[in-house]
Amino acid sequence: MLMKVAPGAYAASHSHELLEEIFVFDGEFADDENRYRKGQYCIRAAGTPHTAFSDSGCTVLLVYRPASG
C-alpha cells in the first residue's frame, strides 16, 4: 500500500505478524534505530517490535508478506 505520513506522526512500539518492507518515495521516515530518506529501503522480520515516525512527513510504499514467500 502507498501511505502518506503527516509531519509529526508517531506510532508507539508495535509489531506485525508479517514481514514488513518499506520504501521511502519522499520525505523521511524513522524508527528506533534508523532514519530512512528518499530512495532508502527498510525490511523487518515478522514480530519485530519497533516504533515508526516522521518529523517532516513522508510517502512510503508498505509491503506485508509471509516471511517464507
mmCIF file as Biopython writes it, N, C-alpha, C and O atoms, coordinates in Angstrom:
data_model
#
loop_
_atom_site.group_PDB
_atom_site.id
_atom_site.type_symbol
_atom_site.label_atom_id
_atom_site.label_alt_id
_atom_site.label_comp_id
_atom_site.label_asym_id
_atom_site.label_entity_id
_atom_site.label_seq_id
_atom_site.pdbx_PDB_ins_code
_atom_site.Cartn_x
_atom_site.Cartn_y
_atom_site.Cartn_z
_atom_site.occupancy
_atom_site.B_iso_or_equiv
_atom_site.auth_seq_id
_atom_site.auth_asym_id
_atom_site.pdbx_PDB_model_num
ATOM 1   N N  . MET A ? 1  ? 0.842  -1.168  0.000  1.0 0.0 1  A 1 
ATOM 2   C CA . MET A ? 1  ? 0.000  0.000   0.000  1.0 0.0 1  A 1 
ATOM 3   C C  . MET A ? 1  ? 0.890  1.234   0.000  1.0 0.0 1  A 1 
ATOM 4   O O  . MET A ? 1  ? 1.990  1.222   0.551  1.0 0.0 1  A 1 
ATOM 5   N N  . LEU A ? 2  ? 0.404  2.284   -0.617 1.0 0.0 2  A 1 
ATOM 6   C CA . LEU A ? 2  ? 1.092  3.559   -0.617 1.0 0.0 2  A 1 
ATOM 7   C C  . LEU A ? 2  ? 0.530  4.368   0.544  1.0 0.0 2  A 1 
ATOM 8   O O  . LEU A ? 2  ? -0.685 4.525   0.659  1.0 0.0 2  A 1 
ATOM 9   N N  . MET A ? 3  ? 1.407  4.884   1.411  1.0 0.0 3  A 1 
ATOM 10  C CA . MET A ? 3  ? 0.938  5.603   2.595  1.0 0.0 3  A 1 
ATOM 11  C C  . MET A ? 3  ? 1.619  6.960   2.694  1.0 0.0 3  A 1 
ATOM 12  O O  . MET A ? 3  ? 2.842  7.071   2.609  1.0 0.0 3  A 1 
ATOM 13  N N  . LYS A ? 4  ? 0.802  7.985   2.874  1.0 0.0 4  A 1 
ATOM 14  C CA . LYS A ? 4  ? 1.311  9.335   3.108  1.0 0.0 4  A 1 
ATOM 15  C C  . LYS A ? 4  ? 1.272  9.566   4.615  1.0 0.0 4  A 1 
ATOM 16  O O  . LYS A ? 4  ? 0.221  9.432   5.242  1.0 0.0 4  A 1 
ATOM 17  N N  . VAL A ? 5  ? 2.418  9.912   5.191  1.0 0.0 5  A 1 
ATOM 18  C CA . VAL A ? 5  ? 2.553  10.107  6.634  1.0 0.0 5  A 1 
ATOM 19  C C  . VAL A ? 5  ? 2.658  11.609  6.917  1.0 0.0 5  A 1 
ATOM 20  O O  . VAL A ? 5  ? 3.510  12.296  6.353  1.0 0.0 5  A 1 
ATOM 21  N N  . ALA A ? 6  ? 1.801  12.099  7.776  1.0 0.0 6  A 1 
ATOM 22  C CA . ALA A ? 6  ? 1.783  13.528  8.108  1.0 0.0 6  A 1 
ATOM 23  C C  . ALA A ? 6  ? 3.008  13.907  8.945  1.0 0.0 6  A 1 
ATOM 24  O O  . ALA A ? 6  ? 3.519  13.082  9.702  1.0 0.0 6  A 1 
ATOM 25  N N  . PRO A ? 7  ? 3.479  15.147  8.813  1.0 0.0 7  A 1 
ATOM 26  C CA . PRO A ? 7  ? 4.567  15.610  9.670  1.0 0.0 7  A 1 
ATOM 27  C C  . PRO A ? 7  ? 4.192  15.448  11.145 1.0 0.0 7  A 1 
ATOM 28  O O  . PRO A ? 7  ? 3.087  15.804  11.556 1.0 0.0 7  A 1 
ATOM 29  N N  . GLY A ? 8  ? 5.113  14.913  11.926 1.0 0.0 8  A 1 
ATOM 30  C CA . GLY A ? 8  ? 4.881  14.722  13.357 1.0 0.0 8  A 1 
ATOM 31  C C  . GLY A ? 8  ? 4.159  13.436  13.718 1.0 0.0 8  A 1 
ATOM 32  O O  . GLY A ? 8  ? 3.951  13.165  14.901 1.0 0.0 8  A 1 
ATOM 33  N N  . ALA A ? 9  ? 3.773  12.642  12.738 1.0 0.0 9  A 1 
ATOM 34  C CA . ALA A ? 9  ? 3.076  11.377  13.027 1.0 0.0 9  A 1 
ATOM 35  C C  . ALA A ? 9  ? 3.996  10.437  13.808 1.0 0.0 9  A 1 
ATOM 36  O O  . ALA A ? 9  ? 5.201  10.384  13.561 1.0 0.0 9  A 1 
ATOM 37  N N  . TYR A ? 10 ? 3.410  9.696   14.756 1.0 0.0 10 A 1 
ATOM 38  C CA . TYR A ? 10 ? 4.184  8.776   15.591 1.0 0.0 10 A 1 
ATOM 39  C C  . TYR A ? 10 ? 3.341  7.555   15.930 1.0 0.0 10 A 1 
ATOM 40  O O  . TYR A ? 10 ? 2.179  7.683   16.316 1.0 0.0 10 A 1 
ATOM 41  N N  . ALA A ? 11 ? 3.919  6.389   15.788 1.0 0.0 11 A 1 
ATOM 42  C CA . ALA A ? 11 ? 3.277  5.139   16.203 1.0 0.0 11 A 1 
ATOM 43  C C  . ALA A ? 11 ? 4.137  4.518   17.301 1.0 0.0 11 A 1 
ATOM 44  O O  . ALA A ? 11 ? 5.318  4.244   17.090 1.0 0.0 11 A 1 
ATOM 45  N N  . ALA A ? 12 ? 3.548  4.300   18.461 1.0 0.0 12 A 1 
ATOM 46  C CA . ALA A ? 12 ? 4.272  3.697   19.596 1.0 0.0 12 A 1 
ATOM 47  C C  . ALA A ? 12 ? 4.721  2.285   19.228 1.0 0.0 12 A 1 
ATOM 48  O O  . ALA A ? 12 ? 4.329  1.746   18.193 1.0 0.0 12 A 1 
ATOM 49  N N  . SER A ? 13 ? 5.534  1.706   20.078 1.0 0.0 13 A 1 
ATOM 50  C CA . SER A ? 13 ? 6.081  0.372   19.833 1.0 0.0 13 A 1 
ATOM 51  C C  . SER A ? 13 ? 4.983  -0.639  19.512 1.0 0.0 13 A 1 
ATOM 52  O O  . SER A ? 13 ? 3.984  -0.750  20.223 1.0 0.0 13 A 1 
ATOM 53  N N  . HIS A ? 14 ? 5.200  -1.373  18.416 1.0 0.0 14 A 1 
ATOM 54  C CA . HIS A ? 14 ? 4.254  -2.379  17.952 1.0 0.0 14 A 1 
ATOM 55  C C  . HIS A ? 14 ? 5.013  -3.375  17.088 1.0 0.0 14 A 1 
ATOM 56  O O  . HIS A ? 14 ? 6.200  -3.190  16.818 1.0 0.0 14 A 1 
ATOM 57  N N  . SER A ? 15 ? 4.336  -4.421  16.656 1.0 0.0 15 A 1 
ATOM 58  C CA . SER A ? 15 ? 4.931  -5.383  15.732 1.0 0.0 15 A 1 
ATOM 59  C C  . SER A ? 15 ? 3.850  -5.863  14.762 1.0 0.0 15 A 1 
ATOM 60  O O  . SER A ? 15 ? 2.664  -5.592  14.949 1.0 0.0 15 A 1 
ATOM 61  N N  . HIS A ? 16 ? 4.276  -6.569  13.742 1.0 0.0 16 A 1 
ATOM 62  C CA . HIS A ? 16 ? 3.365  -7.085  12.721 1.0 0.0 16 A 1 
ATOM 63  C C  . HIS A ? 16 ? 3.549  -8.597  12.608 1.0 0.0 16 A 1 
ATOM 64  O O  . HIS A ? 16 ? 4.644  -9.113  12.833 1.0 0.0 16 A 1 
ATOM 65  N N  . GLU A ? 17 ? 2.490  -9.292  12.263 1.0 0.0 17 A 1 
ATOM 66  C CA . GLU A ? 17 ? 2.562  -10.744 12.109 1.0 0.0 17 A 1 
ATOM 67  C C  . GLU A ? 17 ? 3.265  -11.149 10.818 1.0 0.0 17 A 1 
ATOM 68  O O  . GLU A ? 17 ? 3.669  -12.301 10.664 1.0 0.0 17 A 1 
ATOM 69  N N  . LEU A ? 18 ? 3.410  -10.215 9.901  1.0 0.0 18 A 1 
ATOM 70  C CA . LEU A ? 18 ? 4.038  -10.500 8.609  1.0 0.0 18 A 1 
ATOM 71  C C  . LEU A ? 18 ? 5.350  -9.734  8.480  1.0 0.0 18 A 1 
ATOM 72  O O  . LEU A ? 18 ? 5.588  -8.764  9.200  1.0 0.0 18 A 1 
ATOM 73  N N  . LEU A ? 19 ? 6.194  -10.178 7.558  1.0 0.0 19 A 1 
ATOM 74  C CA . LEU A ? 19 ? 7.408  -9.447  7.219  1.0 0.0 19 A 1 
ATOM 75  C C  . LEU A ? 19 ? 6.992  -8.080  6.679  1.0 0.0 19 A 1 
ATOM 76  O O  . LEU A ? 19 ? 6.017  -7.979  5.934  1.0 0.0 19 A 1 
ATOM 77  N N  . GLU A ? 20 ? 7.716  -7.039  7.043  1.0 0.0 20 A 1 
ATOM 78  C CA . GLU A ? 20 ? 7.363  -5.676  6.625  1.0 0.0 20 A 1 
ATOM 79  C C  . GLU A ? 20 ? 8.492  -5.083  5.792  1.0 0.0 20 A 1 
ATOM 80  O O  . GLU A ? 20 ? 9.656  -5.108  6.194  1.0 0.0 20 A 1 
ATOM 81  N N  . GLU A ? 21 ? 8.132  -4.550  4.627  1.0 0.0 21 A 1 
ATOM 82  C CA . GLU A ? 21 ? 9.089  -3.856  3.779  1.0 0.0 21 A 1 
ATOM 83  C C  . GLU A ? 21 ? 8.599  -2.431  3.570  1.0 0.0 21 A 1 
ATOM 84  O O  . GLU A ? 21 ? 7.410  -2.196  3.356  1.0 0.0 21 A 1 
ATOM 85  N N  . ILE A ? 22 ? 9.531  -1.481  3.635  1.0 0.0 22 A 1 
ATOM 86  C CA . ILE A ? 22 ? 9.188  -0.068  3.479  1.0 0.0 22 A 1 
ATOM 87  C C  . ILE A ? 22 ? 10.173 0.571   2.506  1.0 0.0 22 A 1 
ATOM 88  O O  . ILE A ? 22 ? 11.387 0.460   2.674  1.0 0.0 22 A 1 
ATOM 89  N N  . PHE A ? 23 ? 9.638  1.240   1.489  1.0 0.0 23 A 1 
ATOM 90  C CA . PHE A ? 23 ? 10.460 2.002   0.556  1.0 0.0 23 A 1 
ATOM 91  C C  . PHE A ? 23 ? 10.010 3.449   0.627  1.0 0.0 23 A 1 
ATOM 92  O O  . PHE A ? 23 ? 8.824  3.740   0.471  1.0 0.0 23 A 1 
ATOM 93  N N  . VAL A ? 24 ? 10.954 4.365   0.863  1.0 0.0 24 A 1 
ATOM 94  C CA . VAL A ? 24 ? 10.628 5.784   1.018  1.0 0.0 24 A 1 
ATOM 95  C C  . VAL A ? 24 ? 10.665 6.475   -0.345 1.0 0.0 24 A 1 
ATOM 96  O O  . VAL A ? 24 ? 11.714 6.550   -0.986 1.0 0.0 24 A 1 
ATOM 97  N N  . PHE A ? 25 ? 9.511  6.977   -0.777 1.0 0.0 25 A 1 
ATOM 98  C CA . PHE A ? 25 ? 9.412  7.717   -2.035 1.0 0.0 25 A 1 
ATOM 99  C C  . PHE A ? 25 ? 9.779  9.185   -1.854 1.0 0.0 25 A 1 
ATOM 100 O O  . PHE A ? 25 ? 10.386 9.797   -2.732 1.0 0.0 25 A 1 
ATOM 101 N N  . ASP A ? 26 ? 9.403  9.741   -0.704 1.0 0.0 26 A 1 
ATOM 102 C CA . ASP A ? 26 ? 9.622  11.166  -0.485 1.0 0.0 26 A 1 
ATOM 103 C C  . ASP A ? 26 ? 9.659  11.438  1.009  1.0 0.0 26 A 1 
ATOM 104 O O  . ASP A ? 26 ? 8.989  10.749  1.778  1.0 0.0 26 A 1 
ATOM 105 N N  . GLY A ? 27 ? 10.430 12.432  1.432  1.0 0.0 27 A 1 
ATOM 106 C CA . GLY A ? 27 ? 10.499 12.801  2.841  1.0 0.0 27 A 1 
ATOM 107 C C  . GLY A ? 27 ? 11.425 11.894  3.625  1.0 0.0 27 A 1 
ATOM 108 O O  . GLY A ? 27 ? 12.370 11.320  3.083  1.0 0.0 27 A 1 
ATOM 109 N N  . GLU A ? 28 ? 11.136 11.776  4.920  1.0 0.0 28 A 1 
ATOM 110 C CA . GLU A ? 28 ? 11.977 10.989  5.821  1.0 0.0 28 A 1 
ATOM 111 C C  . GLU A ? 28 ? 11.115 10.211  6.806  1.0 0.0 28 A 1 
ATOM 112 O O  . GLU A ? 28 ? 10.200 10.761  7.419  1.0 0.0 28 A 1 
ATOM 113 N N  . PHE A ? 29 ? 11.414 8.943   6.946  1.0 0.0 29 A 1 
ATOM 114 C CA . PHE A ? 29 ? 10.722 8.016   7.840  1.0 0.0 29 A 1 
ATOM 115 C C  . PHE A ? 29 ? 11.750 7.515   8.845  1.0 0.0 29 A 1 
ATOM 116 O O  . PHE A ? 29 ? 12.917 7.346   8.493  1.0 0.0 29 A 1 
ATOM 117 N N  . ALA A ? 30 ? 11.340 7.273   10.094 1.0 0.0 30 A 1 
ATOM 118 C CA . ALA A ? 30 ? 12.297 6.833   11.111 1.0 0.0 30 A 1 
ATOM 119 C C  . ALA A ? 30 ? 11.678 5.780   12.020 1.0 0.0 30 A 1 
ATOM 120 O O  . ALA A ? 30 ? 10.459 5.648   12.124 1.0 0.0 30 A 1 
ATOM 121 N N  . ASP A ? 31 ? 12.573 5.032   12.676 1.0 0.0 31 A 1 
ATOM 122 C CA . ASP A ? 31 ? 12.168 4.074   13.704 1.0 0.0 31 A 1 
ATOM 123 C C  . ASP A ? 31 ? 13.143 4.189   14.867 1.0 0.0 31 A 1 
ATOM 124 O O  . ASP A ? 31 ? 13.884 5.169   14.950 1.0 0.0 31 A 1 
ATOM 125 N N  . ASP A ? 32 ? 13.159 3.210   15.765 1.0 0.0 32 A 1 
ATOM 126 C CA . ASP A ? 32 ? 14.019 3.255   16.943 1.0 0.0 32 A 1 
ATOM 127 C C  . ASP A ? 32 ? 15.510 3.322   16.602 1.0 0.0 32 A 1 
ATOM 128 O O  . ASP A ? 32 ? 16.301 3.865   17.374 1.0 0.0 32 A 1 
ATOM 129 N N  . GLU A ? 33 ? 15.886 2.780   15.466 1.0 0.0 33 A 1 
ATOM 130 C CA . GLU A ? 33 ? 17.298 2.614   15.146 1.0 0.0 33 A 1 
ATOM 131 C C  . GLU A ? 33 ? 17.820 3.485   14.010 1.0 0.0 33 A 1 
ATOM 132 O O  . GLU A ? 33 ? 18.996 3.849   14.010 1.0 0.0 33 A 1 
ATOM 133 N N  . ASN A ? 34 ? 16.973 3.827   13.044 1.0 0.0 34 A 1 
ATOM 134 C CA . ASN A ? 34 ? 17.468 4.483   11.833 1.0 0.0 34 A 1 
ATOM 135 C C  . ASN A ? 34 ? 16.509 5.540   11.307 1.0 0.0 34 A 1 
ATOM 136 O O  . ASN A ? 34 ? 15.337 5.604   11.678 1.0 0.0 34 A 1 
ATOM 137 N N  . ARG A ? 35 ? 17.067 6.373   10.418 1.0 0.0 35 A 1 
ATOM 138 C CA . ARG A ? 35 ? 16.273 7.310   9.637  1.0 0.0 35 A 1 
ATOM 139 C C  . ARG A ? 35 ? 16.443 6.911   8.180  1.0 0.0 35 A 1 
ATOM 140 O O  . ARG A ? 35 ? 17.554 6.650   7.718  1.0 0.0 35 A 1 
ATOM 141 N N  . TYR A ? 36 ? 15.337 6.868   7.472  1.0 0.0 36 A 1 
ATOM 142 C CA . TYR A ? 36 ? 15.335 6.455   6.072  1.0 0.0 36 A 1 
ATOM 143 C C  . TYR A ? 36 ? 14.878 7.626   5.225  1.0 0.0 36 A 1 
ATOM 144 O O  . TYR A ? 36 ? 13.816 8.201   5.468  1.0 0.0 36 A 1 
ATOM 145 N N  . ARG A ? 37 ? 15.677 7.979   4.234  1.0 0.0 37 A 1 
ATOM 146 C CA . ARG A ? 37 ? 15.364 9.108   3.362  1.0 0.0 37 A 1 
ATOM 147 C C  . ARG A ? 37 ? 14.916 8.619   1.987  1.0 0.0 37 A 1 
ATOM 148 O O  . ARG A ? 37 ? 14.936 7.421   1.705  1.0 0.0 37 A 1 
ATOM 149 N N  . LYS A ? 38 ? 14.518 9.548   1.149  1.0 0.0 38 A 1 
ATOM 150 C CA . LYS A ? 38 ? 14.052 9.248   -0.202 1.0 0.0 38 A 1 
ATOM 151 C C  . LYS A ? 38 ? 14.979 8.232   -0.871 1.0 0.0 38 A 1 
ATOM 152 O O  . LYS A ? 38 ? 16.195 8.414   -0.924 1.0 0.0 38 A 1 
ATOM 153 N N  . GLY A ? 39 ? 14.364 7.150   -1.384 1.0 0.0 39 A 1 
ATOM 154 C CA . GLY A ? 39 ? 15.130 6.128   -2.086 1.0 0.0 39 A 1 
ATOM 155 C C  . GLY A ? 39 ? 15.657 5.008   -1.208 1.0 0.0 39 A 1 
ATOM 156 O O  . GLY A ? 39 ? 16.200 4.031   -1.723 1.0 0.0 39 A 1 
ATOM 157 N N  . GLN A ? 40 ? 15.511 5.126   0.115  1.0 0.0 40 A 1 
ATOM 158 C CA . GLN A ? 40 ? 16.017 4.086   1.004  1.0 0.0 40 A 1 
ATOM 159 C C  . GLN A ? 40 ? 14.942 3.053   1.323  1.0 0.0 40 A 1 
ATOM 160 O O  . GLN A ? 40 ? 13.746 3.298   1.166  1.0 0.0 40 A 1 
ATOM 161 N N  . TYR A ? 41 ? 15.409 1.884   1.779  1.0 0.0 41 A 1 
ATOM 162 C CA . TYR A ? 41 ? 14.574 0.703   1.974  1.0 0.0 41 A 1 
ATOM 163 C C  . TYR A ? 41 ? 14.804 0.141   3.371  1.0 0.0 41 A 1 
ATOM 164 O O  . TYR A ? 41 ? 15.925 0.150   3.879  1.0 0.0 41 A 1 
ATOM 165 N N  . CYS A ? 42 ? 13.740 -0.344  3.980  1.0 0.0 42 A 1 
ATOM 166 C CA . CYS A ? 42 ? 13.798 -0.958  5.312  1.0 0.0 42 A 1 
ATOM 167 C C  . CYS A ? 42 ? 13.035 -2.281  5.245  1.0 0.0 42 A 1 
ATOM 168 O O  . CYS A ? 42 ? 11.981 -2.367  4.615  1.0 0.0 42 A 1 
ATOM 169 N N  . ILE A ? 43 ? 13.574 -3.305  5.897  1.0 0.0 43 A 1 
ATOM 170 C CA . ILE A ? 43 ? 12.871 -4.586  5.985  1.0 0.0 43 A 1 
ATOM 171 C C  . ILE A ? 43 ? 12.922 -5.053  7.437  1.0 0.0 43 A 1 
ATOM 172 O O  . ILE A ? 43 ? 13.952 -4.941  8.101  1.0 0.0 43 A 1 
ATOM 173 N N  . ARG A ? 44 ? 11.797 -5.578  7.921  1.0 0.0 44 A 1 
ATOM 174 C CA . ARG A ? 44 ? 11.717 -6.064  9.304  1.0 0.0 44 A 1 
ATOM 175 C C  . ARG A ? 44 ? 11.124 -7.466  9.315  1.0 0.0 44 A 1 
ATOM 176 O O  . ARG A ? 44 ? 10.154 -7.756  8.614  1.0 0.0 44 A 1 
ATOM 177 N N  . ALA A ? 45 ? 11.720 -8.314  10.112 1.0 0.0 45 A 1 
ATOM 178 C CA . ALA A ? 45 ? 11.194 -9.667  10.294 1.0 0.0 45 A 1 
ATOM 179 C C  . ALA A ? 45 ? 9.854  -9.601  11.006 1.0 0.0 45 A 1 
ATOM 180 O O  . ALA A ? 45 ? 9.601  -8.684  11.787 1.0 0.0 45 A 1 
ATOM 181 N N  . ALA A ? 46 ? 9.007  -10.563 10.737 1.0 0.0 46 A 1 
ATOM 182 C CA . ALA A ? 46 ? 7.719  -10.663 11.433 1.0 0.0 46 A 1 
ATOM 183 C C  . ALA A ? 46 ? 7.953  -10.707 12.935 1.0 0.0 46 A 1 
ATOM 184 O O  . ALA A ? 46 ? 8.860  -11.390 13.410 1.0 0.0 46 A 1 
ATOM 185 N N  . GLY A ? 47 ? 7.130  -9.975  13.680 1.0 0.0 47 A 1 
ATOM 186 C CA . GLY A ? 47 ? 7.220  -9.971  15.135 1.0 0.0 47 A 1 
ATOM 187 C C  . GLY A ? 47 ? 8.246  -9.028  15.725 1.0 0.0 47 A 1 
ATOM 188 O O  . GLY A ? 47 ? 8.395  -8.980  16.946 1.0 0.0 47 A 1 
ATOM 189 N N  . THR A ? 48 ? 8.962  -8.274  14.898 1.0 0.0 48 A 1 
ATOM 190 C CA . THR A ? 48 ? 9.984  -7.342  15.395 1.0 0.0 48 A 1 
ATOM 191 C C  . THR A ? 48 ? 9.326  -6.093  15.977 1.0 0.0 48 A 1 
ATOM 192 O O  . THR A ? 48 ? 8.652  -5.362  15.251 1.0 0.0 48 A 1 
ATOM 193 N N  . PRO A ? 49 ? 9.509  -5.834  17.281 1.0 0.0 49 A 1 
ATOM 194 C CA . PRO A ? 49 ? 8.933  -4.610  17.855 1.0 0.0 49 A 1 
ATOM 195 C C  . PRO A ? 49 ? 9.677  -3.369  17.336 1.0 0.0 49 A 1 
ATOM 196 O O  . PRO A ? 49 ? 10.898 -3.385  17.181 1.0 0.0 49 A 1 
ATOM 197 N N  . HIS A ? 50 ? 8.925  -2.302  17.074 1.0 0.0 50 A 1 
ATOM 198 C CA . HIS A ? 50 ? 9.520  -1.060  16.583 1.0 0.0 50 A 1 
ATOM 199 C C  . HIS A ? 50 ? 8.532  0.090   16.748 1.0 0.0 50 A 1 
ATOM 200 O O  . HIS A ? 50 ? 7.326  -0.121  16.876 1.0 0.0 50 A 1 
ATOM 201 N N  . THR A ? 51 ? 9.059  1.294   16.744 1.0 0.0 51 A 1 
ATOM 202 C CA . THR A ? 51 ? 8.232  2.489   16.641 1.0 0.0 51 A 1 
ATOM 203 C C  . THR A ? 51 ? 8.286  2.933   15.181 1.0 0.0 51 A 1 
ATOM 204 O O  . THR A ? 51 ? 9.045  2.372   14.392 1.0 0.0 51 A 1 
ATOM 205 N N  . ALA A ? 52 ? 7.502  3.915   14.825 1.0 0.0 52 A 1 
ATOM 206 C CA . ALA A ? 52 ? 7.543  4.488   13.481 1.0 0.0 52 A 1 
ATOM 207 C C  . ALA A ? 52 ? 7.130  5.945   13.586 1.0 0.0 52 A 1 
ATOM 208 O O  . ALA A ? 52 ? 6.141  6.271   14.244 1.0 0.0 52 A 1 
ATOM 209 N N  . PHE A ? 53 ? 7.899  6.833   12.928 1.0 0.0 53 A 1 
ATOM 210 C CA . PHE A ? 53 ? 7.544  8.249   12.985 1.0 0.0 53 A 1 
ATOM 211 C C  . PHE A ? 53 ? 8.160  9.011   11.826 1.0 0.0 53 A 1 
ATOM 212 O O  . PHE A ? 53 ? 9.048  8.518   11.129 1.0 0.0 53 A 1 
ATOM 213 N N  . SER A ? 54 ? 7.669  10.219  11.641 1.0 0.0 54 A 1 
ATOM 214 C CA . SER A ? 54 ? 8.218  11.111  10.637 1.0 0.0 54 A 1 
ATOM 215 C C  . SER A ? 54 ? 8.093  12.540  11.143 1.0 0.0 54 A 1 
ATOM 216 O O  . SER A ? 54 ? 6.989  13.040  11.358 1.0 0.0 54 A 1 
ATOM 217 N N  . ASP A ? 55 ? 9.226  13.188  11.330 1.0 0.0 55 A 1 
ATOM 218 C CA . ASP A ? 55 ? 9.214  14.586  11.775 1.0 0.0 55 A 1 
ATOM 219 C C  . ASP A ? 55 ? 8.725  15.515  10.672 1.0 0.0 55 A 1 
ATOM 220 O O  . ASP A ? 55 ? 7.980  16.460  10.931 1.0 0.0 55 A 1 
ATOM 221 N N  . SER A ? 56 ? 9.147  15.241  9.438  1.0 0.0 56 A 1 
ATOM 222 C CA . SER A ? 56 ? 8.848  16.140  8.321  1.0 0.0 56 A 1 
ATOM 223 C C  . SER A ? 56 ? 7.727  15.660  7.408  1.0 0.0 56 A 1 
ATOM 224 O O  . SER A ? 56 ? 7.290  16.395  6.522  1.0 0.0 56 A 1 
ATOM 225 N N  . GLY A ? 57 ? 7.256  14.428  7.618  1.0 0.0 57 A 1 
ATOM 226 C CA . GLY A ? 57 ? 6.268  13.822  6.734  1.0 0.0 57 A 1 
ATOM 227 C C  . GLY A ? 57 ? 6.966  13.026  5.646  1.0 0.0 57 A 1 
ATOM 228 O O  . GLY A ? 57 ? 8.133  13.272  5.342  1.0 0.0 57 A 1 
ATOM 229 N N  . CYS A ? 58 ? 6.254  12.072  5.057  1.0 0.0 58 A 1 
ATOM 230 C CA . CYS A ? 58 ? 6.846  11.248  4.009  1.0 0.0 58 A 1 
ATOM 231 C C  . CYS A ? 58 ? 5.763  10.487  3.256  1.0 0.0 58 A 1 
ATOM 232 O O  . CYS A ? 58 ? 4.607  10.428  3.674  1.0 0.0 58 A 1 
ATOM 233 N N  . THR A ? 59 ? 6.172  9.914   2.144  1.0 0.0 59 A 1 
ATOM 234 C CA . THR A ? 59 ? 5.339  8.993   1.390  1.0 0.0 59 A 1 
ATOM 235 C C  . THR A ? 59 ? 6.127  7.697   1.261  1.0 0.0 59 A 1 
ATOM 236 O O  . THR A ? 59 ? 7.258  7.698   0.776  1.0 0.0 59 A 1 
ATOM 237 N N  . VAL A ? 60 ? 5.530  6.593   1.695  1.0 0.0 60 A 1 
ATOM 238 C CA . VAL A ? 60 ? 6.224  5.309   1.676  1.0 0.0 60 A 1 
ATOM 239 C C  . VAL A ? 60 ? 5.362  4.237   1.019  1.0 0.0 60 A 1 
ATOM 240 O O  . VAL A ? 60 ? 4.133  4.314   1.021  1.0 0.0 60 A 1 
ATOM 241 N N  . LEU A ? 61 ? 6.032  3.240   0.460  1.0 0.0 61 A 1 
ATOM 242 C CA . LEU A ? 61 ? 5.371  2.041   -0.023 1.0 0.0 61 A 1 
ATOM 243 C C  . LEU A ? 61 ? 5.548  0.982   1.056  1.0 0.0 61 A 1 
ATOM 244 O O  . LEU A ? 61 ? 6.674  0.661   1.437  1.0 0.0 61 A 1 
ATOM 245 N N  . LEU A ? 62 ? 4.430  0.435   1.553  1.0 0.0 62 A 1 
ATOM 246 C CA . LEU A ? 62 ? 4.463  -0.618  2.575  1.0 0.0 62 A 1 
ATOM 247 C C  . LEU A ? 62 ? 4.052  -1.936  1.933  1.0 0.0 62 A 1 
ATOM 248 O O  . LEU A ? 62 ? 3.049  -2.010  1.225  1.0 0.0 62 A 1 
ATOM 249 N N  . VAL A ? 63 ? 4.837  -2.969  2.190  1.0 0.0 63 A 1 
ATOM 250 C CA . VAL A ? 63 ? 4.515  -4.308  1.706  1.0 0.0 63 A 1 
ATOM 251 C C  . VAL A ? 63 ? 4.590  -5.240  2.896  1.0 0.0 63 A 1 
ATOM 252 O O  . VAL A ? 63 ? 5.602  -5.282  3.595  1.0 0.0 63 A 1 
ATOM 253 N N  . TYR A ? 64 ? 3.521  -5.991  3.131  1.0 0.0 64 A 1 
ATOM 254 C CA . TYR A ? 64 ? 3.482  -7.002  4.186  1.0 0.0 64 A 1 
ATOM 255 C C  . TYR A ? 64 ? 3.299  -8.359  3.504  1.0 0.0 64 A 1 
ATOM 256 O O  . TYR A ? 64 ? 2.417  -8.530  2.663  1.0 0.0 64 A 1 
ATOM 257 N N  . ARG A ? 65 ? 4.144  -9.316  3.879  1.0 0.0 65 A 1 
ATOM 258 C CA . ARG A ? 65 ? 4.051  -10.631 3.264  1.0 0.0 65 A 1 
ATOM 259 C C  . ARG A ? 65 ? 4.563  -11.699 4.220  1.0 0.0 65 A 1 
ATOM 260 O O  . ARG A ? 65 ? 5.313  -11.399 5.148  1.0 0.0 65 A 1 
ATOM 261 N N  . PRO A ? 66 ? 4.162  -12.931 3.994  1.0 0.0 66 A 1 
ATOM 262 C CA . PRO A ? 66 ? 4.676  -14.018 4.814  1.0 0.0 66 A 1 
ATOM 263 C C  . PRO A ? 66 ? 6.205  -14.096 4.659  1.0 0.0 66 A 1 
ATOM 264 O O  . PRO A ? 66 ? 6.728  -13.874 3.566  1.0 0.0 66 A 1 
ATOM 265 N N  . ALA A ? 67 ? 6.900  -14.402 5.719  1.0 0.0 67 A 1 
ATOM 266 C CA . ALA A ? 67 ? 8.356  -14.467 5.694  1.0 0.0 67 A 1 
ATOM 267 C C  . ALA A ? 67 ? 8.867  -15.519 4.718  1.0 0.0 67 A 1 
ATOM 268 O O  . ALA A ? 67 ? 9.973  -15.383 4.194  1.0 0.0 67 A 1 
ATOM 269 N N  . SER A ? 68 ? 8.097  -16.548 4.468  1.0 0.0 68 A 1 
ATOM 270 C CA . SER A ? 68 ? 8.552  -17.627 3.587  1.0 0.0 68 A 1 
ATOM 271 C C  . SER A ? 68 ? 8.312  -17.331 2.110  1.0 0.0 68 A 1 
ATOM 272 O O  . SER A ? 68 ? 8.797  -18.066 1.249  1.0 0.0 68 A 1 
ATOM 273 N N  . GLY A ? 69 ? 7.565  -16.256 1.802  1.0 0.0 69 A 1 
ATOM 274 C CA . GLY A ? 69 ? 7.198  -16.021 0.409  1.0 0.0 69 A 1 
ATOM 275 C C  . GLY A ? 69 ? 7.783  -14.802 -0.125 1.0 0.0 69 A 1 
ATOM 276 O O  . GLY A ? 69 ? 7.563  -14.471 -1.290 1.0 0.0 69 A 1 
#
